[in-house]
Amino acid sequence: MDNKNIKDLIYKIFADNNINLHNVNENDSLISKGIVDSMAFVNILLAIEEELNIEIDFENIDINSIVTINSLCDAVSKMVN
């Protein structure tokens, strides 16, 4: 799966969770900008796991390093490829 497909999927998952990302810079922190809180973000990660049939190793990943659309896309890309 390429980065564009992963990014499209991430946008779809956010939309499915009623989170609007239309005017969000892809390098802005979704948490510090108030787009999502930490619990909603974890729910997004769980939805990504389910959709892509992958397991995110929460013990060995720094959540703060994947709170932008671009960083999340890059991290997911590494997990699926």
C-alpha positions as a Markdown table, in Angstrom:
| # | Residue | x | y | z |
|---|---|---|---|---|
| 1 | Met | 0.0 | 0.0 | 0.0 |
| 2 | Asp | 1.5 | 3.3 | -1.0 |
| 3 | Asn | 1.5 | 6.6 | 1.0 |
| 4 | Lys | -1.4 | 8.1 | -0.9 |
| 5 | Asn | -3.6 | 5.2 | -0.2 |
| 6 | Ile | -2.6 | 5.2 | 3.4 |
| 7 | Lys | -3.2 | 8.9 | 3.7 |
| 8 | Asp | -6.6 | 8.5 | 2.0 |
| 9 | Leu | -7.5 | 5.7 | 4.5 |
| 10 | Ile | -6.4 | 7.8 | 7.5 |
| 11 | Tyr | -8.6 | 10.7 | 6.3 |
| 12 | Lys | -11.5 | 8.3 | 5.8 |
| 13 | Ile | -11.1 | 6.9 | 9.4 |
| 14 | Phe | -11.1 | 10.4 | 10.8 |
| 15 | Ala | -14.2 | 11.2 | 8.8 |
| 16 | Asp | -15.9 | 8.0 | 9.9 |
| 17 | Asn | -15.2 | 9.2 | 13.5 |
| 18 | Asn | -16.8 | 12.6 | 12.7 |
| 19 | Ile | -13.4 | 14.4 | 12.9 |
| 20 | Asn | -13.1 | 17.1 | 10.2 |
| 21 | Leu | -9.5 | 17.5 | 8.9 |
| 22 | His | -10.4 | 19.7 | 5.9 |
| 23 | Asn | -8.6 | 22.9 | 7.1 |
| 24 | Val | -5.8 | 21.1 | 9.0 |
| 25 | Asn | -2.2 | 21.5 | 8.0 |
| 26 | Glu | -0.8 | 18.0 | 7.6 |
| 27 | Asn | 2.2 | 18.9 | 9.8 |
| 28 | Asp | 0.2 | 20.3 | 12.7 |
| 29 | Ser | -0.2 | 18.4 | 15.9 |
| 30 | Leu | -3.8 | 17.1 | 15.9 |
| 31 | Ile | -3.7 | 17.0 | 19.7 |
| 32 | Ser | -2.2 | 20.4 | 20.5 |
| 33 | Lys | -4.4 | 22.1 | 17.9 |
| 34 | Gly | -7.5 | 20.6 | 19.7 |
| 35 | Ile | -8.6 | 18.5 | 16.7 |
| 36 | Val | -8.7 | 15.4 | 18.9 |
| 37 | Asp | -7.9 | 14.6 | 22.5 |
| 38 | Ser | -5.6 | 11.8 | 23.4 |
| 39 | Met | -8.4 | 9.2 | 23.9 |
| 40 | Ala | -9.9 | 10.0 | 20.5 |
| 41 | Phe | -6.5 | 9.7 | 19.0 |
| 42 | Val | -6.0 | 6.2 | 20.5 |
| 43 | Asn | -9.4 | 5.3 | 19.1 |
| 44 | Ile | -8.2 | 6.4 | 15.6 |
| 45 | Leu | -5.1 | 4.3 | 16.0 |
| 46 | Leu | -7.2 | 1.3 | 17.0 |
| 47 | Ala | -9.4 | 1.9 | 13.9 |
| 48 | Ile | -6.3 | 2.0 | 11.7 |
| 49 | Glu | -5.1 | -1.3 | 13.2 |
| 50 | Glu | -8.5 | -2.9 | 12.5 |
| 51 | Glu | -8.8 | -1.5 | 9.0 |
| 52 | Leu | -5.3 | -2.6 | 7.9 |
| 53 | Asn | -5.1 | -5.7 | 10.0 |
| 54 | Ile | -1.8 | -4.5 | 11.7 |
| 55 | Glu | -0.7 | -4.2 | 15.3 |
| 56 | Ile | 0.6 | -1.0 | 16.6 |
| 57 | Asp | 3.2 | -1.6 | 19.3 |
| 58 | Phe | 2.0 | 1.0 | 21.8 |
| 59 | Glu | 4.8 | 0.1 | 24.3 |
| 60 | Asn | 7.5 | 1.0 | 21.8 |
| 61 | Ile | 6.0 | 3.9 | 19.9 |
| 62 | Asp | 6.1 | 7.5 | 21.1 |
| 63 | Ile | 2.5 | 8.7 | 20.5 |
| 64 | Asn | 3.8 | 12.3 | 20.4 |
| 65 | Ser | 5.9 | 11.4 | 17.4 |
| 66 | Ile | 2.8 | 10.5 | 15.3 |
| 67 | Val | 0.3 | 13.2 | 16.0 |
| 68 | Thr | 0.4 | 14.9 | 12.6 |
| 69 | Ile | -1.3 | 13.5 | 9.5 |
| 70 | Asn | 2.1 | 13.2 | 7.8 |
| 71 | Ser | 3.9 | 11.5 | 10.7 |
| 72 | Leu | 1.0 | 9.1 | 11.2 |
| 73 | Cys | 1.0 | 8.3 | 7.5 |
| 74 | Asp | 4.7 | 7.6 | 7.6 |
| 75 | Ala | 4.5 | 5.4 | 10.7 |
| 76 | Val | 1.6 | 3.4 | 9.3 |
| 77 | Ser | 3.4 | 3.0 | 6.0 |
| 78 | Lys | 6.4 | 1.5 | 7.8 |
| 79 | Met | 4.1 | -1.0 | 9.5 |
| 80 | Val | 2.3 | -2.2 | 6.4 |
| 81 | Asn | 5.3 | -2.3 | 4.1 |
